[in-house]
Amino acid sequence: MKWRAIYMVLAAISFLFAAGCSDEEVDVAENQRNSIVSYLTSSHDPRLINISDVPNALVQNPPFYERLEYNTFRYIASYYDEGRSGKRALQAGDEVSLTYVAFRFTGGAPSLAGVYDTNDASVQAQLREAGLNTEYWPVEPLKVKIGETNILKGVELSLIGCREGDAVEVYMTIDAAYGDKVVGVVPEETAVAWYYTIDSVVAQ
């Protein structure tokens, strides 16, 4: 009976500890979502509104963000560009070439100091001037076949519906970006942002 009582106490403690961890994980994701939305709707340039508020906007062609699945938030800077609507929207199976800059997102405008990966030659040059060794960073366009290439799920999701030539910003909580993978260049529990341009498209 004594050992049974001790076991029951330990089991209860373990349950409470596990529940606490789960709550903590939820809190982290929620805090990151709130931080992203706060940035997009306040200090982002231009200030964005939720896509659901576009029909009631007081200005024509208001810049907006949309929340996709997996805690992914997308802003298409080129959305209102002339001729864009005549281009085909991307779908699964399409292959694209991207020029991108990946940032650690800490609640404010992404900066050069927050870059952890890029294939943009001009950004790499700035990083080298700042003393960073970019010798082993990619210099060729990133080729992605939507639905088949192993890439951040938030980035892949954000490609659907975009068009050739689009300039896109994608903000992701860490689970939308890397899930349970260990990423040495991105501190644990840090949201990330990818800025990319769709240079070319090969339709399925």
SERO-4910 file (N, C-alpha, C, O; in steps of 0.05 Angstrom, whole numbers):
BEGIN
 pado doro    nc1    nc2    nc3   cac1   cac2   cac3    cc1    cc2    cc3    oc1    oc2    oc3
  Met    A     17    -24      0      0      0      0     17     25      0     11     45    -14
  Lys    A     39     24     16     57     48     18     68     54    -10     68     77    -18
  Trp    A     79     33    -24     91     38    -50     70     47    -70     76     63    -88
  Arg    A     46     36    -67     25     44    -86     18     73    -82     13     88   -102
  Ala    A     17     82    -57     11    110    -52     33    129    -63     27    149    -75
  Ile    A     58    120    -59     80    136    -70     79    138   -100     83    159   -112
  Tyr    A     72    115   -113     70    114   -142     48    133   -152     52    148   -171
  Met    A     25    133   -138      3    150   -146     10    180   -143      3    196   -160
  Val    A     26    187   -122     35    214   -119     53    222   -141     51    244   -153
  Leu    A     73    205   -147     92    211   -169     77    213   -196     84    230   -212
  Ala    A     58    196   -200     43    197   -225     28    223   -228     26    235   -249
  Ala    A     16    232   -205      2    257   -206     20    280   -211     13    299   -227
  Ile    A     44    280   -199     64    301   -204     72    301   -233     75    323   -245
  Ser    A     77    278   -244     85    276   -272     64    287   -290     69    300   -310
  Phe    A     39    281   -284     16    291   -300     15    321   -300     12    334   -320
  Leu    A     18    332   -275     17    361   -273     40    374   -287     37    395   -300
  Phe    A     64    362   -286     87    373   -300     83    373   -330     90    392   -344
  Ala    A     72    350   -340     68    348   -369     47    368   -378     50    381   -399
  Ala    A     26    372   -362      6    391   -369     17    419   -369     10    436   -386
  Gly    A     35    425   -350     48    451   -350     65    456   -374     65    478   -385
  Cys    A     80    436   -383     96    439   -407     78    445   -432     85    461   -448
  Ser    A     56    430   -433     38    434   -456     27    462   -456     26    475   -477
  Asp    A     19    472   -432      9    499   -430     30    519   -438     25    539   -451
  Glu    A     55    513   -430     77    532   -436     81    533   -466     86    555   -477
  Glu    A     80    510   -480     83    510   -509     61    526   -522     66    540   -541
  Val    A     37    523   -513     14    538   -524     19    567   -520     13    584   -537
  Asp    A     28    575   -496     33    603   -490     54    615   -508     51    637   -518
  Val    A     75    600   -514     96    609   -531     85    615   -559     90    636   -571
  Ala    A     70    595   -570     59    599   -597     39    623   -597     39    639   -616
  Glu    A     23    625   -577      4    647   -576     18    674   -574     10    693   -587
  Asn    A     39    675   -558     55    700   -555     68    708   -581     69    731   -588
  Gln    A     78    688   -596     90    694   -622     69    703   -642     74    722   -657
  Arg    A     46    691   -642     25    700   -660     17    729   -654     14    745   -672
  Asn    A     13    734   -628      6    761   -620     27    782   -627     21    804   -636
  Ser    A     52    774   -625     75    792   -631     75    798   -661     80    821   -669
  Ile    A     70    777   -677     70    781   -707     47    800   -715     51    818   -730
  Val    A     23    794   -705      0    811   -712      4    839   -702     -3    858   -716
  Ser    A     15    843   -678     20    870   -668     38    885   -686     34    909   -691
  Tyr    A     59    872   -695     79    885   -713     65    893   -739     68    915   -749
  Leu    A     51    874   -751     40    878   -778     19    901   -777     16    915   -797
  Thr    A      5    904   -755    -17    923   -754     -9    950   -741    -26    968   -738
  Ser    A     16    952   -733     25    977   -719     49    989   -732     47   1010   -746
  Ser    A     72    977   -728     97    989   -738    107    980   -765    126    991   -776
  His    A     94    960   -777    101    951   -803     97    974   -823     78    989   -821
  Asp    A    115    977   -843    113    997   -863    108    984   -891    127    971   -901
  Pro    A     84    986   -902     61   1001   -892     46    986   -870     49    961   -868
  Arg    A     30   1000   -855     14    987   -835     -7    970   -849    -20    979   -868
  Leu    A    -11    945   -839    -29    927   -852    -55    923   -836    -56    927   -812
  Ile    A    -75    915   -851   -100    907   -838   -105    877   -845    -93    866   -863
  Asn    A   -122    864   -829   -130    837   -835   -146    836   -861   -162    854   -866
  Ile    A   -142    815   -876   -156    813   -902   -186    814   -898   -200    823   -916
  Ser    A   -196    805   -876   -225    806   -871   -236    835   -869   -260    839   -872
  Asp    A   -218    854   -863   -226    882   -860   -224    898   -886   -232    921   -887
  Val    A   -214    885   -908   -210    899   -933   -236    911   -944   -236    934   -954
  Pro    A   -259    896   -944   -283    907   -956   -293    932   -942   -307    948   -955
  Asn    A   -286    936   -917   -295    959   -902   -274    981   -899   -277   1000   -884
  Ala    A   -251    978   -913   -229    997   -911   -238   1024   -922   -254   1026   -941
  Leu    A   -227   1045   -911   -234   1073   -919   -216   1082   -942   -222   1104   -953
  Val    A   -196   1067   -950   -179   1074   -972   -180   1053   -994   -188   1030   -988
  Gln    A   -173   1061  -1017   -173   1042  -1040   -148   1025  -1039   -126   1035  -1033
  Asn    A   -150   1000  -1046   -127    981  -1046   -111    982  -1020    -87    987  -1021
  Pro    A   -124    976   -998   -109    977   -972    -90    953   -971    -97    931   -978
  Pro    A    -65    957   -961    -47    935   -957    -57    917   -935    -66    927   -914
  Phe    A    -55    891   -938    -67    873   -918    -49    849   -914    -32    842   -931
  Tyr    A    -53    835   -892    -41    810   -886    -62    789   -884    -86    795   -880
  Glu    A    -55    764   -888    -74    742   -884    -60    720   -867    -37    714   -871
  Arg    A    -76    708   -850    -66    686   -834    -72    660   -848    -95    655   -853
  Leu    A    -52    645   -854    -55    619   -867    -54    597   -845    -54    604   -821
  Glu    A    -53    573   -853    -51    551   -833    -23    551   -820     -5    565   -828
  Tyr    A    -21    534   -799      5    530   -786     17    556   -775     41    559   -775
  Asn    A      0    575   -766     11    599   -754     29    614   -773     50    624   -766
  Thr    A     20    616   -798     35    630   -819     20    655   -828     -4    654   -833
  Phe    A     34    677   -829     22    703   -837     36    713   -862     60    715   -863
  Arg    A     20    721   -882     31    729   -908     22    757   -916     -1    765   -912
  Tyr    A     42    772   -926     36    798   -938     48    798   -966     73    794   -969
  Ile    A     32    802   -986     41    804  -1014     44    833  -1021     24    847  -1027
  Ala    A     69    843  -1021     73    872  -1026     65    880  -1054     59    903  -1059
  Ser    A     66    862  -1072     60    868  -1101     31    862  -1108     24    860  -1132
  Tyr    A     14    858  -1088    -13    848  -1094    -28    866  -1113    -43    856  -1130
  Tyr    A    -25    892  -1111    -40    911  -1128    -24    920  -1153    -33    938  -1167
  Asp    A     -2    907  -1159     14    915  -1182     -1    911  -1208    -16    892  -1211
  Glu    A      3    930  -1226    -10    928  -1253     -1    902  -1267     23    896  -1268
  Gly    A    -20    888  -1278    -15    864  -1293    -13    839  -1276    -13    817  -1287
  Arg    A    -13    841  -1250    -10    818  -1233    -34    799  -1236    -30    775  -1237
  Ser    A    -58    810  -1237    -82    793  -1237    -84    776  -1262    -98    756  -1263
  Gly    A    -69    783  -1283    -69    768  -1308    -50    744  -1307    -50    728  -1326
  Lys    A    -34    742  -1286    -16    720  -1284    -29    697  -1269    -46    701  -1252
  Arg    A    -20    673  -1275    -32    649  -1263    -23    646  -1234      0    650  -1227
  Ala    A    -43    639  -1217    -38    634  -1189    -24    607  -1185    -31    588  -1198
  Leu    A     -4    607  -1167     11    582  -1162     -6    561  -1148    -24    567  -1133
  Gln    A      1    536  -1154    -13    514  -1141      7    491  -1137     30    492  -1147
  Ala    A     -2    471  -1123     15    447  -1118     25    436  -1144     10    433  -1163
  Gly    A     51    429  -1144     63    418  -1168     79    437  -1185     96    430  -1200
  Asp    A     73    463  -1181     88    484  -1196    116    486  -1184    121    482  -1160
  Glu    A    135    493  -1201    163    496  -1193    170    526  -1195    165    539  -1215
  Val    A    182    537  -1174    189    565  -1173    218    569  -1166    230    551  -1154
  Ser    A    229    592  -1174    256    600  -1166    252    625  -1148    239    644  -1156
  Leu    A    265    624  -1125    262    646  -1106    289    659  -1099    309    645  -1097
  Thr    A    288    685  -1095    310    699  -1082    298    707  -1054    277    720  -1053
  Tyr    A    312    699  -1033    301    702  -1006    321    713   -986    345    711   -989
  Val    A    309    724   -965    325    731   -941    309    720   -917    285    726   -914
  Ala    A    322    705   -900    309    693   -876    319    708   -851    343    711   -847
  Phe    A    300    716   -834    306    731   -810    296    717   -785    277    702   -786
  Arg    A    310    722   -763    298    716   -737    279    739   -731    287    763   -733
  Phe    A    255    733   -723    235    754   -717    231    757   -687    224    738   -673
  Thr    A    236    782   -677    235    786   -648    214    808   -641    215    818   -619
  Gly    A    197    814   -659    175    833   -653    176    859   -667    157    874   -667
  Gly    A    199    865   -679    202    891   -694    209    886   -723    210    863   -732
  Ala    A    215    907   -737    223    904   -765    248    887   -768    268    894   -755
  Pro    A    248    866   -784    272    850   -788    295    867   -797    292    886   -813
  Ser    A    319    861   -787    342    877   -794    365    859   -803    363    835   -802
  Leu    A    386    872   -813    409    857   -823    421    839   -801    430    817   -806
  Ala    A    420    849   -776    431    834   -754    415    808   -749    425    789   -737
  Gly    A    390    807   -758    373    783   -754    374    763   -776    360    743   -775
  Val    A    389    768   -798    390    750   -820    405    724   -812    427    725   -801
  Tyr    A    393    701   -818    406    676   -813    411    659   -838    424    639   -837
  Asp    A    399    668   -860    404    654   -886    394    672   -908    374    686   -905
  Thr    A    408    672   -931    398    686   -954    414    678   -979    437    670   -977
  Asn    A    401    680  -1002    415    676  -1028    416    702  -1044    422    702  -1068
  Asp    A    409    724  -1030    409    750  -1043    437    761  -1042    448    767  -1021
  Ala    A    449    765  -1066    477    773  -1067    481    801  -1054    502    805  -1041
  Ser    A    463    819  -1057    466    846  -1046    466    845  -1015    481    859  -1002
  Val    A    448    828  -1004    447    825   -975    472    811   -965    483    818   -944
  Gln    A    482    791   -979    506    777   -971    530    797   -971    547    796   -953
  Ala    A    530    815   -990    552    835   -991    551    853   -966    572    859   -955
  Gln    A    527    861   -958    524    877   -934    533    862   -909    545    874   -891
  Leu    A    527    837   -908    534    820   -886    565    817   -884    576    818   -862
  Arg    A    578    814   -907    607    812   -907    619    838   -898    639    838   -884
  Glu    A    608    860   -906    618    886   -897    615    889   -866    631    903   -853
  Ala    A    595    876   -856    591    876   -827    608    856   -812    607    854   -787
  Gly    A    624    840   -827    643    822   -815    634    793   -814    647    776   -801
  Leu    A    611    786   -827    601    759   -826    612    743   -850    614    753   -872
  Asn    A    620    718   -845    630    701   -866    606    687   -880    593    671   -868
  Thr    A    602    694   -905    580    682   -920    590    663   -942    576    657   -961
  Glu    A    615    653   -938    627    637   -959    611    613   -967    610    605   -990
  Tyr    A    598    600   -947    583    575   -953    553    580   -957    538    560   -958
  Trp    A    545    604   -958    516    610   -963    510    607   -992    527    611  -1009
  Pro    A    485    599   -999    477    595  -1027    478    621  -1042    472    643  -1031
  Val    A    485    619  -1068    485    643  -1085    466    639  -1109    460    659  -1123
  Glu    A    457    615  -1114    439    610  -1136    410    612  -1126    405    609  -1102
  Pro    A    391    616  -1145    363    618  -1137    354    592  -1123    363    570  -1130
  Leu    A    336    594  -1104    325    571  -1090    302    560  -1107    283    574  -1112
  Lys    A    305    535  -1116    284    522  -1132    266    505  -1114    276    488  -1099
  Val    A    241    510  -1116    221    496  -1099    199    485  -1117    187    500  -1133
  Lys    A    194    459  -1115    170    447  -1128    150    444  -1106    153    428  -1088
  Ile    A    128    459  -1108    109    461  -1086     96    433  -1081     84    421  -1099
  Gly    A     99    424  -1056     88    399  -1048    108    376  -1049    102    354  -1040
  Glu    A    131    381  -1061    151    360  -1063    178    367  -1052    193    349  -1044
  Thr    A    185    393  -1051    211    401  -1041    210    404  -1011    191    414  -1000
  Asn    A    231    394   -998    234    396   -969    241    425   -961    264    432   -963
  Ile    A    222    440   -953    226    468   -945    208    474   -922    189    459   -916
  Leu    A    212    497   -909    195    505   -886    166    504   -895    159    515   -915
  Lys    A    150    490   -879    122    486   -887    107    513   -889     89    516   -906
  Gly    A    114    533   -872    102    559   -874    108    573   -900     91    586   -912
  Val    A    133    570   -909    141    583   -935    127    569   -958    116    582   -976
  Glu    A    126    543   -957    113    528   -979     83    535   -980     72    540  -1002
  Leu    A     71    536   -957     42    543   -956     38    571   -967     18    576   -981
  Ser    A     56    590   -962     53    617   -970     55    621  -1000     46    641  -1011
  Leu    A     67    601  -1014     70    603  -1043     44    599  -1058     39    610  -1079
  Ile    A     26    583  -1046      0    577  -1059    -16    603  -1063    -21    617  -1044
  Gly    A    -23    608  -1088    -39    632  -1094    -22    656  -1102    -33    676  -1112
  Cys    A      4    655  -1098     21    676  -1107     25    674  -1137     16    655  -1150
  Arg    A     39    694  -1148     43    695  -1177     72    703  -1184     86    714  -1167
  Glu    A     80    697  -1208    107    703  -1216    112    733  -1213     96    750  -1220
  Gly    A    135    740  -1201    143    767  -1197    135    778  -1170    143    800  -1162
  Asp    A    119    763  -1155    109    773  -1129    132    777  -1109    152    761  -1108
  Ala    A    130    798  -1093    147    803  -1070    131    797  -1045    110    809  -1041
  Val    A    140    778  -1030    124    767  -1008    140    768   -981    164    763   -981
  Glu    A    125    773   -960    136    771   -933    120    750   -918     95    750   -919
  Val    A    133    731   -906    120    710   -891    131    709   -862    155    708   -858
  Tyr    A    113    710   -843    120    710   -815    109    684   -803     86    677   -806
  Met    A    126    670   -788    119    643   -778    127    640   -749    149    647   -741
  Thr    A    109    628   -733    118    619   -707    137    596   -712    137    584   -733
  Ile    A    153    589   -692    174    570   -696    163    542   -704    176    528   -719
  Asp    A    138    535   -695    127    510   -703    119    510   -733    119    489   -746
  Ala    A    111    533   -743    104    535   -771    129    534   -789    128    527   -812
  Ala    A    152    542   -777    176    542   -792    192    516   -790    196    502   -810
  Tyr    A    199    509   -766    217    486   -762    206    463   -746    218    442   -744
  Gly    A    182    467   -735    170    445   -720    188    436   -697    197    453   -682
  Asp    A    193    410   -696    209    400   -674    239    398   -682    255    388   -666
  Lys    A    246    407   -706    274    405   -715    291    424   -698    283    445   -690
  Val    A    316    416   -694    335    432   -680    350    450   -701    362    439   -719
  Val    A    348    476   -697    361    494   -716    381    511   -700    372    529   -685
  Gly    A    406    507   -705    426    521   -688    427    551   -692    434    565   -674
  Val    A    421    560   -716    423    589   -722    398    604   -712    398    629   -712
  Val    A    377    590   -705    353    603   -695    349    595   -666    344    571   -661
  Pro    A    351    614   -647    347    607   -619    320    593   -614    301    599   -628
  Glu    A    319    576   -595    295    562   -588    272    582   -582    277    602   -569
  Glu    A    249    575   -591    225    591   -586    226    619   -599    217    639   -587
  Thr    A    239    621   -622    241    646   -637    225    644   -663    228    625   -678
  Ala    A    208    663   -668    193    664   -693    212    673   -715    233    684   -710
  Val    A    204    667   -740    222    674   -763    205    688   -784    181    686   -785
  Ala    A    219    702   -802    206    716   -824    223    711   -849    247    712   -849
  Trp    A    209    705   -871    223    702   -897    212    724   -916    188    727   -919
  Tyr    A    230    738   -928    223    757   -949    233    745   -975    257    739   -978
  Tyr    A    215    741   -995    225    729  -1019    211    741  -1044    189    753  -1042
  Thr    A    224    738  -1066    213    746  -1092    211    721  -1110    230    705  -1111
  Ile    A    189    718  -1123    185    695  -1141    197    703  -1169    184    718  -1184
  Asp    A    221    694  -1174    235    703  -1198    224    690  -1223    221    703  -1244
  Ser    A    217    664  -1222    206    651  -1245    188    628  -1236    190    618  -1214
  Val    A    171    619  -1254    152    598  -1249    152    578  -1272    151    586  -1295
  Val    A    152    552  -1265    148    531  -1285    122    517  -1277    122    503  -1257
  Ala    A    101    521  -1293     75    509  -1286     76    479  -1288     92    468  -1303
  Gln    A     59    465  -1273     58    436  -1273     50    426  -1301     47    401  -1305
***
